[in-house]
Amino acid sequence: MASGFTTTTPVPLYWEAHGPPGVERLLVLHGGPGAHHDYLLPQMLELARDRECLFYDQRGGGRSRHDDDRIPVTWESSVRDLEGVAREFALEPLTIVGYSWGALLALLYAVQAAHGHASPAPARLVLIDPAPASRRWRAEFDAEFARRQQSAAVQALRDELAASGLRETDPVAFRQRTFELSVAGYFAHPRAARALTPFRVTGRVQQSVWDSLGDFDLVPALRDVHCPALVVHGRQDPIPLESSGAVAEALRAELVVLDDCGHVPYVEQAEALFRAIRRFLDRASPTSA
């Protein structure tokens, strides 16, 4: 593994490269906004077995946090940062693998590139459970996730934890389980929320980015994007399947729906997820994009 900080972006961004050097490279974008890359690990390192994967902490989260309010974190600044990373590492042809918010960021970047406002343009896009592509679908997701977090199934898991005595006997394990239950609503089966890498979201950054999008609907603009793309969506994801379906249709992309899977396919349906990604990458070579 190699790591460091970017030197050409407005704010230094922490990065890590995993996998064999000198092979095809993938730029992997984590979710959030305001989170950090390492919660995707170790599971997403499956892609690094035969390709080099470059991860970075997006501005305002993880080891790329900053406190200079003169440099706001918006969708536009996030796109500029992505462009800076791609250029600094000479990632051309550019293949982006985006998860959740990272997938939406990849789409925002692709739209900008399609209109000549960002370079290099993506040669391929892999979009894993993209964040909602419109404000309407975002509102539906928020309501569904809140409902799941208040469900009897998740409450039963909270009761189990409270009765376990872990708070006193193993505070570290207690904090780990508390985190897992805070995201259990993302899973098809809440009990599957285990062995996760904890992460923290910088709330002000998350709010700033979503506010900057306004009353957005990205779907119409996606018709201007022309590159091979794969959209993967868990059927039980609290994000509406309708959103990913519309994204795939606008991009003329393959849509793979994973059954018995929520928003975290790299945990819930890892084999099916990585099989679909590898099949796509092998078929849609960047040289033919």
Secondary structure per residue as TSV (DSSP state, phi and psi in degrees):
chain	resnum	aa	ss	phi	psi
A	1	M	-	360.0	135.7
A	2	A	E	-112.0	153.6
A	3	S	E	-155.0	166.5
A	4	G	E	168.0	-160.3
A	5	F	E	-125.9	142.9
A	6	T	-	-65.1	154.4
A	7	T	S	-118.3	-5.5
A	8	T	S	-115.8	-4.3
A	9	T	S	-88.4	157.6
A	10	P	S	-57.3	-33.5
A	11	V	S	-122.7	133.6
A	12	P	-	-59.2	130.6
A	13	L	-	-114.5	129.8
A	14	Y	E	-74.2	136.8
A	15	W	E	-135.3	156.8
A	16	E	E	-139.5	140.2
A	17	A	E	-116.8	128.4
A	18	H	E	-123.2	145.4
A	19	G	S	109.3	173.4
A	20	P	-	-69.7	133.0
A	21	P	T	-74.0	161.4
A	22	G	T	78.6	13.4
A	23	V	S	-120.0	-176.8
A	24	E	-	-55.7	139.2
A	25	R	E	-113.8	143.4
A	26	L	E	-121.9	137.6
A	27	L	E	-98.5	116.4
A	28	V	E	-105.7	124.8
A	29	L	E	-108.8	123.7
A	30	H	-	-79.7	170.6
A	31	G	-	-84.7	-167.5
A	32	G	T	144.4	-122.4
A	33	P	T	-68.0	164.1
A	34	G	T	89.2	6.8
A	35	A	-	-98.4	-155.1
A	36	H	-	-150.3	162.7
A	37	H	G	-71.3	-29.5
A	38	D	G	-73.6	-9.0
A	39	Y	G	-72.6	-13.9
A	40	L	G	-78.8	-9.7
A	41	L	T	-99.5	150.1
A	42	P	T	-87.2	-6.6
A	43	Q	G	-59.8	-43.2
A	44	M	G	-70.9	-9.3
A	45	L	G	-69.8	-7.3
A	46	E	G	-55.8	-34.7
A	47	L	G	-70.6	-19.7
A	48	A	G	-86.3	2.8
A	49	R	G	-66.4	-35.5
A	50	D	T	-132.8	6.9
A	51	R	S	-139.6	154.3
A	52	E	E	-87.6	127.3
A	53	C	E	-111.8	123.4
A	54	L	E	-102.8	119.9
A	55	F	E	-109.4	150.3
A	56	Y	E	-145.6	150.8
A	57	D	-	-80.0	120.3
A	58	Q	-	-67.8	154.6
A	59	R	T	-51.6	131.0
A	60	G	T	94.8	-3.8
A	61	G	S	-132.6	160.8
A	62	G	G	56.3	-131.4
A	63	R	G	-88.5	6.9
A	64	S	G	-107.1	23.1
A	65	R	-	-70.9	149.4
A	66	H	-	-150.1	158.1
A	67	D	-	-118.7	20.1
A	68	D	-	-91.2	99.8
A	69	D	T	-68.8	-9.8
A	70	R	T	-73.2	-14.8
A	71	I	S	-114.4	85.6
A	72	P	-	-67.4	153.1
A	73	V	-	-100.5	113.5
A	74	T	-	-133.4	177.1
A	75	W	H	-65.6	-34.0
A	76	E	H	-65.6	-45.0
A	77	S	H	-66.2	-32.6
A	78	S	H	-66.7	-39.4
A	79	V	H	-65.0	-42.8
A	80	R	H	-63.1	-39.2
A	81	D	H	-63.4	-43.7
A	82	L	H	-59.2	-44.4
A	83	E	H	-60.4	-42.3
A	84	G	H	-63.5	-40.5
A	85	V	H	-64.4	-46.3
A	86	A	H	-60.4	-38.8
A	87	R	H	-74.4	-43.2
A	88	E	H	-61.0	-36.4
A	89	F	T	-97.6	8.4
A	90	A	T	51.1	50.3
A	91	L	-	-86.4	73.9
A	92	E	-	-140.4	123.1
A	93	P	S	-66.0	144.0
A	94	L	E	-97.0	116.6
A	95	T	E	-110.8	121.5
A	96	I	E	-109.2	129.5
A	97	V	E	-111.3	109.5
A	98	G	E	-114.8	137.5
A	99	Y	E	-115.0	130.1
A	100	S	T	57.8	-120.8
A	101	W	H	-57.1	-36.0
A	102	G	H	-59.3	-33.8
A	103	A	H	-69.4	-39.7
A	104	L	H	-66.1	-39.1
A	105	L	H	-60.9	-41.8
A	106	A	H	-59.4	-39.6
A	107	L	H	-68.7	-41.7
A	108	L	H	-60.4	-42.1
A	109	Y	H	-64.0	-44.1
A	110	A	H	-61.7	-38.9
A	111	V	H	-64.8	-43.9
A	112	Q	H	-61.8	-41.6
A	113	A	H	-65.3	-36.8
A	114	A	H	-63.0	-25.7
A	115	H	T	-102.7	14.0
A	116	G	T	78.2	16.4
A	117	H	S	-102.3	3.9
A	118	A	S	-154.3	148.7
A	119	S	S	-154.6	140.3
A	120	P	S	-79.9	151.6
A	121	A	-	-70.5	146.6
A	122	P	E	-65.8	137.7
A	123	A	E	-87.6	-28.5
A	124	R	E	-150.9	150.2
A	125	L	E	-128.8	129.7
A	126	V	E	-115.9	115.7
A	127	L	E	-116.0	109.4
A	128	I	E	-101.9	114.0
A	129	D	S	42.2	65.0
A	130	P	-	-58.2	144.3
A	131	A	-	-57.8	157.9
A	132	P	-	-52.8	136.6
A	133	A	S	-88.0	0.9
A	134	S	B	-148.6	162.7
A	135	R	H	-63.5	-35.4
A	136	R	H	-62.5	-46.9
A	137	W	H	-68.5	-29.4
A	138	R	H	-63.7	-43.1
A	139	A	H	-63.9	-39.7
A	140	E	H	-64.0	-41.5
A	141	F	H	-61.9	-48.0
A	142	D	H	-55.9	-44.0
A	143	A	H	-67.0	-42.1
A	144	E	H	-68.6	-41.1
A	145	F	H	-65.0	-42.4
A	146	A	H	-61.5	-40.9
A	147	R	H	-61.4	-44.2
A	148	R	H	-65.2	-39.2
A	149	Q	H	-67.0	-21.9
A	150	Q	T	-99.2	8.1
A	151	S	S	-71.7	162.1
A	152	A	H	-62.7	-35.1
A	153	A	H	-64.7	-44.5
A	154	V	H	-71.8	-37.7
A	155	Q	H	-62.8	-37.0
A	156	A	H	-62.8	-38.0
A	157	L	H	-67.7	-36.6
A	158	R	H	-64.5	-40.6
A	159	D	H	-64.9	-39.7
A	160	E	H	-60.2	-44.1
A	161	L	H	-64.5	-42.9
A	162	A	H	-61.9	-34.4
A	163	A	H	-86.0	-6.5
A	164	S	H	-76.3	-22.9
A	165	G	T	80.3	4.6
A	166	L	H	-63.2	-31.3
A	167	R	H	-54.2	-39.8
A	168	E	H	-90.0	-38.0
A	169	T	H	-87.0	-28.8
A	170	D	-	-151.9	80.3
A	171	P	H	-58.2	-33.6
A	172	V	H	-65.6	-46.3
A	173	A	H	-64.7	-34.6
A	174	F	H	-63.8	-44.8
A	175	R	H	-64.9	-38.0
A	176	Q	H	-61.6	-46.8
A	177	R	H	-68.4	-35.1
A	178	T	H	-61.1	-42.5
A	179	F	H	-61.3	-47.1
A	180	E	H	-59.1	-38.8
A	181	L	H	-72.0	-23.5
A	182	S	H	-71.1	-15.6
A	183	V	T	-119.8	10.1
A	184	A	G	-60.4	-28.6
A	185	G	G	-66.2	-14.2
A	186	Y	G	-77.5	-16.7
A	187	F	S	-93.7	151.3
A	188	A	S	-62.0	-39.4
A	189	H	S	-126.1	112.5
A	190	P	G	-52.7	-31.3
A	191	R	G	-66.8	-15.1
A	192	A	G	-76.9	-8.1
A	193	A	-	-77.9	76.2
A	194	R	-	-139.8	158.5
A	195	A	S	56.1	40.5
A	196	L	-	-95.9	149.9
A	197	T	-	-83.5	116.3
A	198	P	-	-63.0	151.7
A	199	F	-	-145.2	161.3
A	200	R	-	-121.7	142.7
A	201	V	-	-108.6	129.1
A	202	T	-	-77.2	105.6
A	203	G	H	-57.4	-42.5
A	204	R	H	-66.5	-32.4
A	205	V	H	-70.3	-45.8
A	206	Q	H	-56.5	-47.1
A	207	Q	H	-65.2	-41.2
A	208	S	H	-61.6	-43.5
A	209	V	H	-67.2	-48.4
A	210	W	H	-64.3	-37.8
A	211	D	H	-62.3	-36.8
A	212	S	H	-65.7	-22.0
A	213	L	H	-78.6	-19.1
A	214	G	-	60.3	-146.2
A	215	D	S	-88.1	71.8
A	216	F	-	-86.1	153.9
A	217	D	B	-148.6	103.0
A	218	L	-	-82.0	-17.1
A	219	V	H	-57.3	-49.0
A	220	P	H	-57.4	-38.2
A	221	A	H	-69.7	-22.6
A	222	L	H	-67.9	-18.1
A	223	R	T	-67.7	-14.4
A	224	D	T	-88.8	-4.9
A	225	V	-	-90.9	128.7
A	226	H	-	-129.8	90.4
A	227	C	S	-159.5	154.1
A	228	P	-	-57.8	137.4
A	229	A	E	-144.9	149.2
A	230	L	E	-125.5	131.7
A	231	V	E	-117.2	124.7
A	232	V	E	-116.5	134.9
A	233	H	E	-143.9	130.2
A	234	G	E	-73.1	131.4
A	235	R	T	-60.7	-31.3
A	236	Q	T	-99.1	17.9
A	237	D	-	-62.8	135.2
A	238	P	S	-65.3	-19.0
A	239	I	S	-72.8	129.8
A	240	P	-	-58.3	132.1
A	241	L	H	-59.1	-29.4
A	242	E	H	-56.3	-36.0
A	243	S	H	-64.5	-51.2
A	244	S	H	-65.3	-34.3
A	245	G	H	-62.6	-41.5
A	246	A	H	-67.6	-38.2
A	247	V	H	-61.5	-48.1
A	248	A	H	-62.1	-41.9
A	249	E	H	-63.8	-44.1
A	250	A	H	-65.2	-35.1
A	251	L	H	-84.6	-7.3
A	252	R	T	58.1	43.7
A	253	A	-	-107.0	160.4
A	254	E	E	-73.2	135.2
A	255	L	E	-113.2	121.0
A	256	V	E	-111.1	119.1
A	257	V	E	-103.8	122.7
A	258	L	E	-96.2	119.3
A	259	D	S	-75.1	156.8
A	260	D	S	54.7	45.7
A	261	C	-	-150.7	135.8
A	262	G	-	-99.7	-129.3
A	263	H	S	-91.2	-1.0
A	264	V	-	-124.4	65.2
A	265	P	H	-64.7	-25.7
A	266	Y	H	-69.9	-10.9
A	267	V	H	-106.4	-47.2
A	268	E	H	-77.6	-38.1
A	269	Q	S	-140.7	55.3
A	270	A	H	-60.5	-45.4
A	271	E	H	-60.6	-46.4
A	272	A	H	-66.7	-38.9
A	273	L	H	-61.4	-53.9
A	274	F	H	-71.0	-28.0
A	275	R	H	-64.0	-43.8
A	276	A	H	-65.4	-41.4
A	277	I	H	-65.5	-45.5
A	278	R	H	-63.8	-40.1
A	279	R	H	-61.1	-43.7
A	280	F	H	-64.7	-47.8
A	281	L	H	-63.7	-38.0
A	282	D	H	-68.5	-34.5
A	283	R	H	-80.8	-43.6
A	284	A	S	-99.1	73.5
A	285	S	-	-65.2	144.2
A	286	P	G	-62.3	-26.1
A	287	T	G	-71.3	-21.2
A	288	S	G	-101.4	0.2
A	289	A	-	-72.8	360.0
